[in-house]
Amino acid sequence: MNAPSRESLKGVDLLSEINRLKKERNAVILAHYYQKPEIQDLADFVGDSLELSKRAAETDADVIAFCGVKFMAETAKILSPQKTVILPDLAAGCSLEDACPPGKFKAFRDAHPDHIALTYINCSAEVKALSDIIVTSSSAETILAQIPLDQKIIFGPDRHLGGYLSRKFNRDMLLWPGVCIVHEAFSETELLKLKAQYPGVPVAAHPECPPHIIDHADYVGSTSGILQFARTLTGDTLIVATEPHIIHQMEKSEPSKKFIGAPGADGNCACNICPYMALNTMEKLYLALRDLQPQITLDEEIRLAAKRSLDRMLEMASGTIGKGDLGRA
């Protein structure tokens, strides 16, 4: 829908035009670590889901150009409804969001009325509206630690992140069966071959990875956590088990170190590159800023319900929520 022809943009200095339009529109460009390097480099802020949510809530820009996927842009609109929020390509979705249709999630919730829904941010606005507390991979542990041990929990839509939290905190949770197609693609066999090739080199993994990858990791954390681990690494080499575009930030921060992306099934496939994140391009970002399309629009009732669960996340991540505020929304 928003895909330009290369011929139509022939001769356009995309970087210059994007910067011009950004000033003209009073726009801020937010980009996730999984975006292509050229988009990361022109963004006003690059971060993980929690960091980007905070930036979206705090910005005084009139326009938020969100270079990520749709649920992230929706989160920006939920938190900043007065802003114009644009996404370079509306088809930039998420396998976790696709795995958790709102109707089925509501039925699951209704079948377990004594459970609260602790829901990963990788879901639709409608699922956020049906949830009690949203978490990101960087805030999930902090938030879970604040929930009473006797409180029953539904965790969705990522069963690997939920399983990791369940094992680490010894918490029994009902897990929705969704997975991230990127993190599911890592191969244990190929990872072990890589570890044998680089003996003693640590592995940093995202908690969306399945247990057979997590079990070989020296560090497990969010994208921002993995980046910080890379910065403080005493050695000079790191194997990285998450979407490989984050390596761009690692190489900028630590140019003397070597970062190796964990392999997929055949050892060298591109299956660990997120196909949804890859839909955003410089051309599409330029057109989105030029036309202020495609825009994110939300039903106000859904937005307000989703905002309650996101506000709880932001409060609990900073430790400012009251003890009596953890019940069902």
DOTIGU-20830 format. One record per atom (N, C-alpha, C, CB): x, y, z. Coordinates in steps of 0.001 Angstrom, whole numbers, padded with zeros to 6 digits, always signed. Glycine has a CB too. Layout:
XYZ ...
END
This chain:
+000816-001196+000000 +000000+000000+000000 +000855+001253+000000 -000926+000002+001191 +001933+001217+000700 +002782+002397+000803 +004130+002160+000136 +002980+002784+002267 +004179+001173-000767 +005446+000795-001378 +005732+001670-002591 +005433-000687-001779 +006809+002433-002589 +007137+003285-003728 +007809+002495-004834 +008035+004431-003292 +007698+002974-006047 +008503+002398-007117 +009859+003085-007070 +007815+002567-008527 +010900+002352-007377 +012236+002937-007358 +012329+004084-008367 +013302+001863-007664 +011641+003946-009491 +011696+004974-010527 +011109+006292-010027 +010950+004507-011781 +010031+006219-009235 +009363+007431-008772 +010239+008228-007820 +008054+007080-008095 +011197+007582-007176 +012062+008271-006231 +013478+008454-006776 +012107+007510-004924 +013647+008223-008034 +014956+008377-008650 +015434+009815-008503 +014911+007971-010134 +016644+009971-008003 +017197+011306-007842 +016870+011965-006519 +016721+012165-008934 +016033+011331-005708 +015685+011906-004405 +016792+011590-003402 +014312+011360-003901 +017303+012610-002732 +018268+012422-001659 +017463+012082-000411 +019176+013704-001445 +017300+010796-000141 +016378+010359+000895 +016758+010874+002276 +016311+008860+000916 +018041+010800+002617 +018463+011248+003939 +018180+012734+004128 +019952+010964+004148 +018528+013532+003124 +018298+014969+003198 +016808+015288+003285 +018913+015665+001988 +016012+014597+002481 +014570+014855+002459 +013896+014396+003755 +013926+014152+001259 +014340+013283+004297 +013778+012815+005575 +014082+013820+006680 +014344+011419+005948 +015302+014330+006716 +015659+015327+007728 +014890+016628+007535 +017155+015604+007690 +014675+017017+006279 +013894+018231+006010 +012454+018057+006474 +013928+018577+004507 +011845+016932+006109 +010459+016682+006484 +010299+016528+007993 +009946+015439+005781 +011316+015959+008623 +011263+015807+010080 +011137+017170+010752 +012517+015069+010597 +011924+018132+010293 +011844+019484+010850 +010519+020150+010489 +013017+020339+010349 +010109+019985+009242 +008873+020612+008756 +007649+020087+009503 +008709+020368+007250 +007650+018812+009814 +006502+018181+010481 +006615+018220+012005 +006364+016738+010020 +007709+018730+012529 +008016+018606+013959 +007858+017146+014378 +007089+019531+014816 +008608+016296+013690 +008505+014851+013880 +009704+014305+014645 +008383+014148+012531 +009484+013206+015331 +010556+012457+015955 +010567+011069+015322 +010378+012382+017515 +011744+010554+015042 +011872+009216+014455 +012381+008270+015521 +012825+009222+013218 +011559+007273+015846 +011919+006239+016813 +012199+004947+016054 +010787+006034+017875 +013262+004259+016420 +013621+003023+015717 +014004+001936+016708 +014777+003272+014733 +013577+000730+016411 +013959-000424+017223 +015334-000926+016788 +012903-001554+017107 +015989-001627+017715 +017312-002184+017430 +017306-003169+016256 +017850-002874+018664 +016140-003681+015880 +016068-004658+014795 +015898-004013+013417 +014928-005612+015047 +015902-002691+013372 +015800-002007+012086 +017132-002050+011342 +015352-000551+012286 +017063-001805+010039 +018273-001784+009224 +019205-000667+009701 +017919-001596+007727 +020524-000844+009549 +021481+000152+010044 +021209+001571+009569 +022856-000236+009634 +020840+001750+008289 +020642+003114+007789 +019482+003813+008489 +020398+003092+006285 +018479+003035+008926 +017366+003624+009665 +017766+003895+011109 +016139+002702+009618 +018503+002976+011713 +019005+003229+013060 +019840+004516+013106 +019843+002035+013547 +020656+004720+012082 +021587+005842+012093 +020897+007200+011935 +022600+005664+010997 +019728+007237+011308 +019051+008530+011146 +018008+008780+012225 +018394+008605+009784 +017701+007779+013039 +016668+007920+014061 +017112+008876+015165 +016319+006554+014656 +016127+009519+015772 +016409+010377+016925 +016682+009543+018168 +015240+011336+017182 +016079+008362+018209 +016305+007471+019345 +016157+006034+018877 +015320+007779+020510 +017099+005183+019302 +017054+003747+019017 +016961+003026+020351 +018314+003270+018192 +016035+002076+020470 +015889+001409+021751 +015093+000134+021667 +015252+002322+022723 +014828-000461+022840 +013979-001639+022912 +012541-001193+023156 +014461-002610+024031 +011620-002139+023330 +010206-001800+023418 +009891-000908+024617 +009381-003061+023494 +010515-001180+025766 +010247-000366+026948 +010786+001052+026760 +010869-001012+028197 +012010+001162+026275 +012601+002483+026064 +011800+003294+025044 +014055+002345+025601 +011366+002632+023972 +010598+003323+022941 +009230+003737+023459 +010443+002439+021710 +008617+002914+024315 +007326+003270+024914 +007465+004535+025752 +006786+002110+025782 +008532+004607+026523 +008768+005791+027359 +008986+007028+026492 +009984+005570+028283 +009762+006883+025437 +010013+008017+024543 +008718+008494+023886 +011042+007633+023466 +007878+007541+023481 +006603+007893+022856 +005711+008663+023822 +005882+006635+022368 +005751+008279+025097 +004914+008938+026100 +005434+010332+026440 +004842+008088+027366 +006739+010553+026291 +007356+011794+026754 +007561+012839+025660 +008668+011486+027381 +007505+012439+024394 +007898+013356+023328 +006962+014554+023200 +007951+012619+022017 +007549+015705+022817 +006736+016886+022534 +006613+017120+021025 +007342+018126+023216 +007005+016140+020238 +006856+016234+018783 +005379+016129+018402 +007681+015125+018072 +005048+016660+017235 +003675+016540+016733 +003454+015214+016011 +003352+017700+015793 +004535+014685+015450 +004455+013450+014660 +005480+012453+015190 +004696+013735+013142 +005039+011220+015378 +005950+010131+015733 +006046+009205+014523 +005455+009351+017018 +007230+009147+013934 +007485+008189+012847 +008132+006968+013488 +008411+008810+011703 +007373+005880+013551 +007825+004704+014289 +008393+003674+013330 +006674+004097+015110 +009697+003498+013390 +010362+002490+012566 +010522+001239+013417 +011754+003001+012028 +009530+000406+013322 +009470-000836+014081 +008364-001668+013472 +009225-000580+015614 +007529-002237+014319 +006395-003002+013821 +005101-002409+014378 +006527-004500+014206 +003970-002900+013882 +002696-002238+014127 +002344-002137+015607 +001606-002964+013405 +002586-003211+016387 +002198-003139+017799 +002974-002045+018527 +002428-004491+018487 +004195-001760+018077 +004987-000695+018693 +004397+000677+018361 +006455-000773+018222 +004009+000861+017098 +003392+002129+016702 +002043+002306+017398 +003216+002191+015168 +001293+001222+017546 +000037+001294+018295 +000280+001718+019739 -000682-000059+018259 +001345+001195+020334 +001681+001575+021708 +001945+003070+021799 +002906+000789+022203 +002647+003618+020816 +002896+005063+020794 +001588+005834+020715 +003800+005439+019610 +000655+005360+019906 -000642+006041+019762 -001465+005910+021040 -001430+005464+018564 -001396+004762+021685 -002119+004560+022942 -001637+005558+023993 -001935+003110+023452 -000338+005758+024065 +000248+006620+025089 +000226+008097+024711 +001664+006195+025359 +000180+008390+023415 +000187+009782+022941 -000906+009977+021884 +001585+010162+022355 -002171+009917+022296 -003277+009937+021322 -003368+011227+020522 -004579+009715+022032 -002833+012329+021078 -002898+013615+020389 -001864+013719+019279 -002702+014747+021377 -000909+012796+019257 +000132+012805+018241 -000327+012078+016979 +001410+012165+018785 +000228+012495+015851 +000080+011725+014616 +001171+010663+014621 +000172+012646+013331 +000768+009399+014568 +001735+008297+014588 +001704+007610+013229 +001421+007277+015741 +002857+007555+012596 +002951+006915+011285 +003918+005745+011346 +003398+007926+010211 +003628+004746+010528 +004457+003547+010405 +004801+003405+008926 +003718+002252+010963 +006074+003292+008568 +006421+003246+007144 +005683+002183+006345 +007878+003019+007001 +005383+001039+006958 +004666-000026+006249 +003705-000702+007220 +005659-001068+005636 +002413-000582+006976 +001408-001162+007875 +001461-002683+007901 +000019-000712+007462 +002105-003276+006916 +002224-004733+006896 +003307-005240+007843 +002517-005208+005488 +004027-004329+008489 +005075-004722+009438 +004410-005203+010729 +006060-003529+009725 +004099-006476+010763 +003381-007061+011892 +004313-007817+012819 +002288-007986+011398 +003796-008881+013427 +004574-009655+014397 +003950-011035+014520 +004628-008940+015788 +004761-012068+014491 +004234-013434+014589 +003585-013675+015948 +005354-014461+014352 +004071-013010+016989 +003463-013167+018317 +002081-012539+018350 +004353-012539+019402 +001942-011365+017753 +000617-010735+017674 -000338-011627+016880 +000712-009326+017018 +000140-012156+015756 -000700-013018+014922 -001145-014267+015672 +000046-013416+013654 -000315-014743+016597 -000608-015979+017322 -001634-015796+018433 +000657-016536+017904 -002048-014547+018670 -002929-014276+019810 -004115-013410+019374 -002144-013579+020950 -005099-013995+018682 -006273-013236+018260 -007081-012777+019480 -007157-014087+017316 -007589-011545+019471 -008308-011022+020632 -009480-011884+021090 -008806-009658+020327 -010261-012408+020146 -011411-013222+020521 -011036-014472+021292 -012174-013608+019301 -010001-015150+020832 -009550-016365+021514 -008913-016021+022867 -008545-017139+020629 -008199-014892+022917 -007588-014490+024172 -008669-014152+025208 -006652-013285+023952 -009725-013478+024776 -010821-013144+025699 -011481-014409+026235 -011872-012259+024997 -011693-015377+025364 -012302-016634+025809 -011407-017339+026820 -012575-017558+024609 -010110-017294+026594 -009165-017917+027519 -009185-017206+028865 -007745-017902+026931 -009243-015898+028834 -009336-015120+030078 -010627-015450+030824 -009268-013603+029777 -011712-015481+030100 -013007-015742+030722 -013055-017122+031358 -014120-015605+029698 -012284-018060+030806 -012251-019422+031353 -011404-019522+032616 -011719-020387+030309 -010638-018468+032918 -009759-018464+034098 -009936-017138+034849 -008254-018670+033682 -011099-016922+035442 -011404-015619+036063 -010560-015292+037289 -012846-015581+036452 -009894-016297+037878 -009059-016033+039055 -007612-015696+038691 -009080-017233+039979 -007329-015598+037398 -005982-015273+036929 -005929-013818+036452 -005553-016235+035789 -004796-013157+036676 -004559-011890+036002 -003765-012170+034732 -003806-010883+036930 -003921-011282+033758 -003218-011445+032480 -001992-010546+032453 -004153-011121+031284 -000843-011174+032557 +000451-010511+032422 +000865-010738+030970 +001541-011075+033461 +000779-009694+030160 +000858-009874+028712 +002058-009150+028124 -000418-009382+028048 +002791-009881+027300 +003955-009328+026611 +003499-008238+025646 +004736-010440+025855 +004288-007190+025518 +003912-006041+024707 +003746-006388+023229 +004942-004957+024859 +004295-007522+022801 +004184-007968+021406 +002796-008531+021130 +005258-009027+021086 +001794-007663+021182 +000406-008071+020954 -000369-006858+020456 -000242-008659+022258 -001581-007092+019978 -002401-006020+019434 -002941-005114+020529 -003546-006595+018630 -003432-003954+020127 -004080-003037+021075 -005283-003703+021721 -004510-001737+020371 -005998-004530+020954 -007175-005212+021498 -006794-006184+022607 -007917-005956+020391 -005687-006894+022438 -005228-007817+023487 -004699-007043+024686 -004136-008761+022944 -004026-005926+024445 -003604-005081+025568 -004814-004616+026375 -002802-003863+025059 -005899-004296+025675 -007115-003833+026344 -007746-004931+027198 -008123-003335+025315 -007480-006181+026866 -008013-007324+027618 -007068-007763+028734 -008275-008495+026676 -005939-007085+028863 -004890-007500+029796 -004882-006629+031051 -003521-007443+029112 -004211-007125+032082 -004094-006381+033333 -002790-005599+033421 -004200-007326+034509 -001697-006240+033024 -000386-005595+033078 +000386-006002+031824 +000399-005990+034388 +000950-005030+031130 +001825-005305+029990 +003264-005377+030493 +001673-004209+028877 +004061-006238+029898 +005485-006302+030213 +006288-006272+028921 +005818-007574+031036 +007519-005847+029038 +008494-006005+027961 +009551-006985+028454 +009137-004621+027543 +010422-007396+027572 +011471-008333+028005 +012411-007688+029014 +012273-008833+026798 +012535-006353+028978 +013419-005680+029929 +012728-005329+031245 +013972-004425+029306 +011389-005351+031276 +010673-005011+032513 +010000-006209+033163 +009639-003957+032231 +009927-007344+032477 +009127-008486+032949 +009574-008993+034312 +009199-009619+031947 +010877-009108+034534 +011360-009647+035805 +011039-008698+036961 +012874-009902+035736 +011254-007409+036740 +010951-006408+037769 +009474-006432+038131 +011352-005004+037292 +008623-006562+037120 +007179-006548+037351 +006707-007839+038009 +006435-006332+036036 +007190-008972+037524 +006768-010253+038093 +007143-010345+039569 +007398-011417+037315 +008272-009785+039926 +008727-009828+041317 +007786-009072+042254 +010130-009251+041424 +006946-008188+041711 +006022-007405+042524 +004641-008039+042659 +005881-006035+041942 +004422-009142+041969 +003110-009791+041993 +003096-010859+043088 +002771-010419+040603 +002117-010828+043995 +002078-011796+045101 +002177-013231+044618 +000807-011623+045903 +002847-014075+045385 +003080-015462+044997 +001786-016248+044851 +003971-016138+046008 +000736-015846+045572 -000521-016591+045499 -001430-016105+044370 -001255-016489+046820 -000983-015091+043619 -001788-014597+042503 -001557-015463+041261 -001448-013116+042201 -002629-016051+040743 -002527-016869+039539 -002362-015970+038315 -003772-017778+039384 -001550-016459+037363 -001152-015617+036229 -001340-016344+034904 +000307-015177+036377 -001908-015618+033947 -001864-016008+032531 -000751-015192+031895 -003260-015768+031796 +000143-015850+031151 +001192-015114+030436 +001085-015433+028953 +002614-015474+030981 +001021-014394+028144 +000976-014576+026698 +001573-013341+026031 -000483-014828+026206 +001769-013353+024722 +001563-014517+023871 +002818-015366+023647 +001037-014069+022555 +003945-015016+024291 +005197-015743+024016 +005444-016818+025075 +006395-014763+023967 +005306-018082+024673 +005476-019167+025644 +006935-019339+026058 +004947-020475+025067 +007862-018917+025214 +009276-019055+025583 +009667-018021+026644 +010176-018902+024336 +009272-016773+026455 +009536-015761+027478 +008810-016127+028775 +009096-014356+026987 +007539-016544+028650 +006794-016950+029829 +007428-018133+030531 +005382-017282+029456 +007898-019099+029764 +008549-020271+030350 +009847-019920+031038 +008807-021309+029289 +010598-019012+030435 +011851-018557+031054 +011569-017893+032405 +012597-017568+030117 +010568-017024+032446 +010205-016348+033699 +009693-017344+034733 +009141-015270+033439 +008904-018308+034265 +008349-019316+035165 +009465-020126+035822 +007392-020248+034402 +010463-020516+035023 +011582-021295+035561 +012439-020454+036506 +012446-021845+034419 +012719-019222+036118 +013615-018377+036911 +013002-017986+038251 +013977-017125+036130 +011690-017731+038266 +011023-017269+039488 +010246-018375+040195 +010086-016129+039162 +010301-019592+039622 +009542-020709+040186 +008073-020343+040339 +010125-021126+041541 +007516-019742+039274 +006114-019344+039260 +005363-020192+038250 +005964-017840+038931 +004267-020770+038703 +003424-021564+037815 +002485-020624+037062 +002618-022639+038613 +002643-020538+035741 +001817-019637+034938 +001174-020403+033791 +002657-018460+034396 -000039-020013+033434 -000682-020547+032238 -000099-019815+031039 -002246-020391+032299 +000505-020540+030113 +001225-019925+029002 +000437-020017+027700 +002586-020582+028830 +000258-018893+027053 -000298-018873+025699 +000752-019454+024754 -000712-017412+025266 +000352-020217+023721 +001337-020979+022936 +002003-020254+021770 +000686-022169+022409 +002128-018937+021805 +002761-018229+020697 +004281-018267+020758 +002299-016801+020677 +004922-018062+019607 +006386-017979+019543 +006784-016904+018539 +007011-019355+019152 +008003-016381+018710 +008593-015463+017742 +009291-016291+016663 +009595-014471+018432 +008928-016064+015415 +009503-016879+014338 +010995-016646+014194 +008808-016580+013018 +011480-015473+014608 +012919-015179+014512 +013692-015986+015544 +013186-013667+014707 +013288-015889+016806 +014028-016565+017866 +013814-018078+017851 +013624-016006+019213 +012707-018515+017287 +012444-019941+017140 +013381-020572+016109 +010984-020173+016740 +013951-019743+015227 +014747-020260+014109 +016175-020632+014476 +014780-019251+013018 +016643-020233+015663 +018019-020558+016029 +018179-022064+016241 +018434-019792+017299 +019303-022579+015792 +019574-024018+015844 +020544-024340+016974 +020142-024512+014498 +020152-025262+017852 +021043-025684+018925 +022287-026366+018357 +020310-026629+019890 +022088-027218+017371 +023226-027926+016766 +024238-026959+016191 +022746-028876+015674 +023745-025976+015444 +024657-025001+014829 +025288-024090+015874 +023913-024158+013788 +024541-023780+016930 +025115-022969+018003 +026255-023716+018697 +024029-022585+019026 +026077-025020+018921 +027134-025811+019560 +028367-025897+018660 +026622-027227+019894 +028150-025974+017360 +029288-025957+016424 +030034-024630+016531 +028806-026187+014963 +029283-023544+016645 +029897-022224+016748 +030663-022083+018053 +028837-021128+016639 +030085-022593+019130 +030779-022545+020422 +032070-023365+020387 +029859-023060+021542 +032042-024484+019660 +033251-025299+019528 +034307-024566+018702 +032919-026659+018883 +033839-023783+017739 +034759-023012+016895 +035392-021861+017673 +034023-022468+015660 +034622-021343+018649 +035094-020228+019479 +035025-020638+020951 +034244-018934+019224 +035913-021520+021382 +035839-022016+022771 +035968-020901+023800 +036927-023051+023016 +035095-020956+024788 +035144-019977+025863 +034440-018669+025572 +036538-019695+026193 +033974-018481+024342 +033287-017230+023998 +031864-017278+024544 +033277-016997+022450 +031438-016238+025267 +030096-016257+025855 +028996-016066+024818 +029983-015183+026911 +027797-016487+025219 +026600-016351+024386 +025606-015462+025123 +025968-017751+024056 +025078-014464+024433 +024005-013624+024971 +022738-013930+024180 +024373-012088+024893 +021651-014233+024882 +020421-014653+024215 +019226-013852+024709 +020179-016143+024437 +018282-013635+023820 +017015-012986+024166 +016089-014036+024772 +016355-012309+022910 +015284-013682+025791 +014408-014684+026409 +013262-015170+025529 +013841-014128+027656 +013099-014615+024328 +012155-015181+023365 +012706-016455+022731 +011826-014157+022280 +013985-016745+022944 +014579-017973+022408 +014013-019181+023150 +016130-017937+022526 +013931-020337+022480 +013481-021554+023152 +014506-022039+024172 +013206-022653+022128 +014081-022894+025113 +014977-023341+026189 +016283-023959+025712 +014269-024329+027040 +016256-024683+024582 +017486-025334+024141 +018545-024330+023666 +017175-026315+023026 +018162-023077+023439 +019140-022016+023169 +019504-021304+024474 +018580-020998+022129 +018488-020996+025274 +018709-020335+026568 +019685-021130+027431 +017374-020154+027314 +019581-022459+027380 +020431-023314+028220 +021920-023133+027935 +020054-024768+028019 +022266-022638+026769 +023667-022451+026398 +024117-020993+026545 +023888-022915+024967 +023252-020141+027078 +023560-018715+027163 +024253-018367+028480 +022283-017892+027013 +025196-017465+028393 +025855-016926+029577 +025112-015705+030104 +027307-016564+029263 +024346-015066+029228 +023523-013930+029625 +022201-014026+028876 +024244-012568+029333 +021096-013795+029581 +019764-013774+028974 +019123-012439+029316 +018877-014977+029472 +018672-011713+028308 +018062-010418+028580 +017480-009785+027339 +019066-009492+029193 +016871-008639+027540 +016261-007866+026459 +017340-007363+025497 +015448-006680+027030 +016893-006745+024417 +017854-006193+023465 +018744-005144+024136 +017121-005577+022261 +018149-004272+024952 +018968-003262+025640 +019902-003926+026650 +018067-002223+026352 +019427-004997+027295 +020282-005727+028232 +021444-006408+027535 +019470-006756+028987 +021172-007002+026386 +022238-007651+025612 +023259-006618+025151 +021650-008405+024393 +022774-005454+024731 +023687-004394+024301 +024571-003943+025457 +022900-003199+023738 +024007-003814+026644 +024807-003417+027806 +025810-004508+028172 +023896-003109+029008 +025386-005779+028037 +026306-006891+028298 +027483-006834+027334 +025575-008249+028174 +027212-006510+026073 +028281-006402+025079 +029257-005282+025444 +027688-006153+023681 +028723-004191+025976 +029574-003045+026327 +030497-003359+027504 +028710-001829+026662 +029999-004157+028440 +030778-004438+029652 +031568-005738+029552 +029860-004497+030856 +031446-006420+028426 +032148-007688+028213 +033658-007494+028338 +031798-008274+026830 +034290-008311+029173 +035748-008187+029342 +036512-008832+028191 +036183-008821+030663 +035915-009837+027565 +036556-010461+026410 +036352-009631+025158 +036016-011869+026194 +036809-010183+024021 +036722-009413+022774 +035769-010013+021755 +038083-009292+022158 +035048-011094+022134 +034141-011754+021191 +032866-012161+021916 +034817-012992+020538 +031719-012046+021218 +030424-012412+021793 +029555-013037+020717 +029719-011179+022414 +028904-014158+021061 +027899-014772+020184 +026535-014219+020603 +027932-016362+020272 +025767-013743+019621 +024529-013020+019901 +023329-013781+019344 +024584-011600+019305 +022441-014244+020239 +021255-014994+019823 +020014-014115+019935 +021089-016273+020676 +019935-013182+019014 +018719-012393+018800 +018803-011850+017381 +018567-011222+019868 +017815-011081+016969 +017799-010538+015616 +019099-009775+015363 +016566-009615+015403 +019814-010087+014287 +021201-009636+014144 +021408-008145+013889 +021821-010376+013050 +020347-007392+013594 +020560-005966+013344 +021000-005209+014588 +019300-005347+012799 +020821-005805+015772 +021325-005154+016986 +022854-005092+016987 +020827-005900+018237 +023473-005979+016227 +024945-005994+016162 +025479-004660+015639 +025438-007152+015259 +024690-003958+014840 +025110-002643+014345 +025398-001696+015512 +024026-002039+013423 +024524-001695+016513 +024739-000835+017680 +025937-001304+018504 +023481-000806+018557 +026118-002618+018581 +027266-003154+019313 +028576-002741+018655 +027180-004681+019399 +028625-002823+017356 +029850-002473+016632 +030138-000978+016704 +029744-002910+015172 +029081-000166+016746 +029284+001281+016916 +029815+001596+018311 +027966+002045+016669 +029276+000874+019309 +029662+001124+020690 +031023+000526+021045 +028612+000573+021614 +031289-000664+020491 +032512-001404+020838 +033217-001870+019562 +032181-002624+021752 +033817-000957+018815 +034400-001314+017514 +035572-002280+017589 +034845-000081+016818 +036174-002429+018754 +037330-003332+018875 +036912-004776+019163 +038262-002842+019981 +035626-004994+019407 +035159-006337+019731 +034503-006997+018511 +034169-006287+020908 +034432-008319+018566 +033841-009092+017474 +032508-009666+017936 +034799-010228+017007 +031460-009465+017135 +030133-009956+017466 +029649-010902+016366 +029142-008780+017656 +029236-012094+016788 +028855-013151+015852 +027396-013508+016071 +029756-014403+016022 +026602-013393+015036 +025197-013764+015134 +025039-015268+015240 +024422-013239+013935 +024186-015716+016161 +023912-017149+016284 +023259-017654+015005 +023004-017439+017511 +023597-018874+014582 +023122-019369+013289 +021729-019983+013327 +024078-020379+012766 +021130-020008+012128 +019860-020704+011948 +020090-022156+011600 +019026-020033+010867 +019069-022776+011063 +019056-024228+010892 +020195-024769+010028 +017755-024641+010295 +020556-024046+008958 +021597-024596+008090 +022950-023921+008316 +021187-024452+006631 +023030-023129+009367 +024300-022521+009714 +024554-021162+009107 +025374-023412+009324 +023886-020846+007993 +024146-019541+007371 +022912-018929+006727 +025231-019675+006334 +021710-019412+007089 +020497-018856+006493 +020208-017483+007094 +019293-019808+006706 +019340-016724+006425 +018939-015420+006927 +017630-015505+007711 +018799-014433+005774 +017309-016695+008212 +016014-016909+008858 +015901-016222+010207 +015767-018379+009028 +017036-015729+010751 +016964-015007+012021 +016862-013496+011821 +018180-015330+012870 +016648-013046+010588 +016327-011647+010307 +014812-011508+010311 +016938-011176+008934 +014296-010552+011086 +012844-010400+011189 +012275-009883+009870 +012474-009443+012346 +011414-010670+009203 +010875-010225+007915 +009937-009034+008046 +010147-011361+007245 +009336-008872+009226 +008425-007743+009444 +009201-006443+009626 +007534-008000+010670 +010228-006473+010457 +011071-005290+010647 +011700-004853+009321 +012173-005575+011692 +012026-005833+008480 +012707-005547+007219 +011823-004811+006218 +013198-006829+006605 +010507-004786+006463 +009601-004108+005534 +009792-002593+005543 +008160-004443+005877 +010273-002054+006650 +010519-000607+006718 +011799-000275+005959 +010619-000125+008200 +011711+000710+005097 +012855+001132+004290 +012968+002655+004328 +012717+000627+002823 +014086+003156+003864 +014276+004605+003767 +013223+005226+002845 +015695+004930+003253 +012936+004535+001735 +011945+005048+000788 +010568+005174+001440 +011863+004136-000442 +010187+004140+002168 +008872+004158+002812 +008811+005177+003949 +008528+002768+003343 +009899+005356+004663 +009937+006361+005721 +009791+007754+005119 +011248+006255+006532 +010470+008006+004032 +010347+009298+003344 +008903+009562+002937 +011258+009339+002106 +008263+008581+002307 +006882+008763+001859 +005926+008938+003034 +006443+007576+001007 +006174+008199+004127 +005317+008324+005307 +005392+009733+005886 +005716+007293+006373 +006595+010299+005948 +006746+011663+006444 +006172+012680+005458 +008220+011968+006712 +006320+012418+004198 +005793+013339+003185 +004267+013389+003202 +006281+012928+001796 +003652+012205+003269 +002199+012102+003143 +001469+011971+004474 +001858+010934+002285 +002246+011790+005556 +001672+011474+006874 +000736+010268+006793 +000910+012694+007436 +001176+009302+006038 +000451+008048+005848 +001452+006917+005679 -000501+008129+004620 +001129+005703+006118 -000095+005306+006829 -000060+005706+008306 -000301+003796+006712 -001220+006153+008796 -001361+006561+010190 -001960+005431+011020 -002233+007824+010298 -001618+005441+012304 -002203+004516+013265 -003449+005164+013866 -001175+004132+014378 -004587+004491+013762 -005827+004969+014373 -006381+003859+015263 -006876+005394+013281 -006984+004255+016377 -007495+003288+017337 -008867+003710+017841 -006523+003127+018508 -009712+002737+018095 -010972+002991+018781 -010664+003515+020184 -011853+001699+018843 -011355+004579+020608 -011014+005233+021862 -011264+004335+023072 -011802+006513+022004 -012308+003534+023030 -012575+002639+024162 -011452+001610+024313 -013935+001922+023978 -011001+001075+023184 -009894+000109+023209 -008614+000810+023656 -009696-000548+021810 -008387+002013+023155 -007171+002739+023529 -007098+002968+025038 -007110+004083+022794 -008205+003402+025631 -008204+003694+027065 -007992+002431+027895 -009514+004365+027468 -008613+001327+027464 -008421+000062+028185 -006988-000427+028045 -009395-001011+027668 -006424-000287+026850 -005035-000693+026632 -004077+000206+027407 -004695-000661+025133 -004410+001479+027523 -003552+002413+028247 -003459+002049+029727 -004075+003843+028091 -004526+001525+030296 -004486+001125+031705 -003429+000055+031939 -005857+000615+032157 -003386-000930+031053 -002393-002001+031237 -000977-001517+030945 -002725-003191+030334 -000834-000578+030009 +000489-000002+029726 +000942+000924+030855 +000463+000770+028394 +000009+001690+031410 +000365+002564+032536 +000855+001731+033717 -000844+003434+032959 +000207+000596+033946 +000670-000293+035012 +002094-000760+034753 -000260-001500+035146 +002392-001082+033504 +003749-001485+033161 +004746-000375+033488 +003835-001856+031676 +004455+000841+033029 +005380+001946+033234 +005549+002255+034719 +004896+003188+032490 +004462+002146+035490 +004530+002395+036931 +005319+001305+037648 +003121+002493+037520 +005016+000042+037324 +005685-001063+038009 +007146-001182+037595 +004961-002370+037727 +007446-000834+036357 +008837-000880+035901 +009684+000133+036658 +008920-000615+034389 +009036+001213+037118 +009765+002230+037881 +009500+002123+039376 +009389+003618+037394 +008690+001123+039779 +008430+000870+041190 +007510+001860+041860 +009694+000845+041914 +006586+002477+041091 +005732+003514+041668 +004283+003092+041846 +005781+004731+040813 +003939+001831+041587 +002554+001401+041732 +002287+000983+043173 +002237+000242+040764 +001073+001229+043651 +000711+000854+044999 +000423-000626+045129 -000475+001641+045445 +000573-001166+046337 +000388-002593+046560 -001028-003059+046298 +000770-002938+047957 -001983-002167+046408 -003374-002585+046217 -003851-002470+044785 -004269-001776+047091 -002936-002221+043852 -003327-001928+042479 -003053-003055+041493 -002627-000707+042022 -002919-004283+041999 -002486-005371+041113 -003614-006311+040688 -001415-006170+041792 -004850-005986+041002 -005950-006870+040615 -006270-006782+039144 -007180-006548+041412 -007302-007548+038755 -007728-007545+037355 -008239-006176+036952 -008811-008600+037116 -007952-005808+035712 -008402-004511+035200 -009916-004518+035015 -007696-004173+033863 
END
